[in-house]
């Protein structure tokens, strides 16, 4: 890896707290949480709007990052 690439990677990590390959899934999950607050959207619509392949993909990534499924997260909004 070239020095410029290493410096850019270090600056990105310092700025975001994440490596570039980690940042995009986190941003997609953040967008999904915004849409989950609006119950008129189906999980399929949310998945596609946020750049996930399908409902299964958004559920897998969401659960890995947030620690709970999108449905459970949405149910906890009312509490």
Buried (B, 14 or more C-beta within 10 A) or exposed (E): EEEEEEEEEEEBBEEEEBEEEEBEBBBBBEBBBEBBEEEEBEBEEBBBBBBBEEBEBBBEBBBEBBEEBBEEBBEEEEE
